[in-house]
Amino acid sequence: MSQVTLGEIEKHFWLTRSVSRCMGISMTEAMAEGRLSPEKYAELVTRCRAAGCDVQCEFWLARQQNTATTAPDFCPNAEILNGLKT
């Protein structure tokens, strides 16, 4: 089994949070409302760290002018984030 190298936790925490904010999702509110557990939030950050799409994500974030209707297709957390949007 090969080992995956994880990216910097702080960077990927902010990438995950930034994508959610671009979608109009507050992770803090989602957790307060019980729609997202702290453990699931940690899983989102870890999945982001392992994905290797941080440069692509930074480019996507830089282009956002309005609230995004969905997470970017390349995002490993797209399904969960899109579910939090509804």
MOTAKA-V136573 format. One record per pair of residues at least 12 apart in sequence whose C-alpha atoms are under 6 Angstrom apart, sorted by the first residue. I is the first residue (numbers start at 0). J is the second residue. Records with the same first field share a line. If there is no record, write none. Layout:
# MOTAKA-V136573
I: J, J
This chain:
# MOTAKA-V136573
5: 48, 49
6: 48
11: 44, 48
12: 44
21: 66, 67
22: 66, 67
69: 81
